[in-house]
Amino acid sequence: MNAPQRVEHPFPPLFNSESKTLILGSFPSVKSREAMFFYGHPQNRFWKLIALLCGEDVPVTTEEKSALILNNRLALWDSVQSCTVTGSSDSSVRDVVPNDLSVIFENSRVNRVFCNGALSYKMYTKYILPQTGVAAVKLPSTSPANAAYSLERLAEEWKVIFE
């Protein structure tokens, strides 16, 4: 088992002035921190899910992933700016410093927030909602740890982001 480490979020949010819908993760996994981009674990279903919902091919490169998000007026970031974490375990996250989402809200059209999983939702509701005043919707996690959800079941829940 890894020892708990104090970790800072290593990469910036992904959004542009046309982004309308923010998808918030909790904190990047070890694999995402190594890749310096969102949802870097090969077993995470995020990219397959968003491609499915958008009717597009699954992106492979960081550039393709960025284009998929931005071309569909989405934004990506995480609820947590820094924390103490053991490996990639959400249940180990503590000593949280939340992300400041004002840069996104002030420089985009974002008016809806969806949280990828329970920890993101908990952190958003506890630390960030008082600043934004924008209620978030909790969606089931795309993490491989959420084995109870098939890709099809995730798609059924997640289609709300495009409604």
C-alpha positions in Angstrom: 0.0 0.0 0.0 1.2 3.5 -0.8 1.8 6.0 1.9 -0.4 9.1 2.0 1.0 12.0 0.1 0.2 15.7 0.0 -0.5 16.4 -3.7 -1.3 19.5 -5.7 -3.5 19.4 -8.8 -0.9 19.5 -11.6 -2.9 20.8 -14.6 -5.4 23.5 -15.4 -9.1 23.4 -16.2 -10.2 22.7 -19.7 -12.8 25.2 -21.0 -13.3 28.1 -23.4 -15.6 31.0 -23.7 -18.3 28.8 -25.3 -18.4 26.2 -22.5 -21.8 25.9 -21.0 -21.7 22.7 -18.9 -19.0 21.9 -16.3 -18.1 18.3 -15.5 -16.2 18.1 -12.2 -14.2 15.1 -11.1 -12.8 14.9 -7.6 -9.0 14.8 -7.9 -6.8 13.3 -10.7 -5.7 9.7 -10.3 -2.0 8.7 -10.3 -2.4 7.9 -14.0 -4.0 11.2 -14.8 -1.3 13.1 -12.9 1.3 11.1 -14.9 -0.5 11.9 -18.2 -1.1 15.6 -17.0 -4.7 15.3 -18.3 -8.1 14.3 -17.2 -9.2 10.7 -16.9 -5.9 9.2 -17.8 -6.5 5.7 -16.4 -7.1 3.4 -19.4 -9.9 1.6 -17.5 -11.8 4.9 -16.7 -14.9 5.0 -19.0 -15.1 8.8 -19.2 -13.8 9.2 -22.7 -15.8 6.3 -24.1 -18.9 7.6 -22.4 -18.6 11.2 -23.7 -17.8 10.0 -27.2 -20.9 7.7 -27.1 -23.1 10.5 -25.9 -21.8 12.9 -28.6 -21.9 10.3 -31.3 -18.2 10.7 -32.0 -15.2 8.3 -32.1 -13.4 7.7 -28.8 -10.6 10.2 -28.6 -7.0 8.9 -28.1 -4.7 11.9 -27.9 -4.9 14.8 -25.5 -5.7 17.1 -28.5 -8.6 14.8 -29.5 -9.9 14.7 -26.0 -9.7 18.5 -25.7 -11.5 18.9 -29.0 -14.3 16.6 -27.9 -14.9 18.5 -24.7 -14.6 22.0 -26.2 -16.6 21.3 -29.5 -19.5 20.1 -27.3 -19.4 23.2 -25.1 -18.3 21.3 -22.1 -15.7 22.2 -19.5 -13.6 19.9 -17.3 -12.1 20.3 -13.9 -11.9 18.9 -10.4 -13.4 19.9 -7.1 -10.1 19.5 -5.2 -7.0 21.7 -5.7 -4.8 19.8 -3.2 -5.2 17.1 -0.7 -3.5 14.3 1.2 -4.2 11.0 -0.8 -3.0 7.5 -0.8 -2.5 6.5 -4.5 -5.8 7.1 -6.3 -8.1 6.1 -3.6 -11.1 8.5 -3.2 -11.8 7.1 0.3 -8.3 8.2 1.4 -8.7 11.9 0.4 -8.3 14.3 3.3 -7.0 17.8 4.2 -8.8 19.2 1.2 -8.2 22.6 -0.4 -11.0 23.1 -3.0 -10.5 24.5 -6.5 -11.5 28.1 -7.1 -14.0 27.7 -10.0 -14.4 31.5 -10.5 -12.0 31.5 -13.5 -14.4 29.1 -15.3 -17.6 30.9 -14.3 -16.1 34.4 -15.2 -14.7 33.3 -18.6 -17.3 31.0 -20.0 -21.1 30.5 -20.3 -21.1 27.7 -17.7 -24.3 27.7 -15.8 -24.7 23.9 -15.1 -22.4 21.7 -13.0 -22.3 17.9 -13.0 -20.2 15.9 -10.6 -18.5 12.7 -11.7 -19.0 10.6 -8.6 -19.8 11.0 -4.9 -16.6 12.5 -3.7 -16.6 15.3 -6.3 -20.2 16.1 -5.4 -19.5 16.0 -1.6 -16.5 18.4 -2.1 -18.4 20.7 -4.4 -21.4 20.9 -2.1 -19.3 21.4 1.0 -16.6 23.9 -0.3 -17.6 25.4 -3.7 -21.4 25.7 -3.8 -21.4 28.6 -1.3 -19.2 30.6 -3.7 -20.9 29.7 -7.0 -24.5 29.4 -5.9 -25.0 26.9 -8.7 -26.4 23.5 -7.5 -24.6 20.5 -8.9 -26.1 17.2 -10.1 -24.3 14.0 -8.9 -23.7 11.5 -11.6 -22.4 7.9 -11.2 -18.6 7.7 -11.4 -16.9 6.6 -14.6 -14.1 5.2 -12.5 -13.2 1.5 -12.9 -13.9 1.2 -9.2 -17.6 1.7 -10.0 -18.0 -1.7 -11.5 -21.8 -1.8 -10.7 -22.4 0.5 -13.7 -22.0 -0.7 -17.3 -21.1 1.8 -20.0 -24.8 1.6 -21.2 -26.1 2.3 -17.7 -23.7 5.2 -17.3 -24.9 6.6 -20.6 -28.5 6.4 -19.4 -27.6 8.5 -16.3 -25.2 10.8 -18.0 -27.3 11.8 -21.0 -28.8 14.5 -18.8 -25.7 16.7 -19.4 -26.9 17.2 -23.0 -30.6 17.8 -22.2 
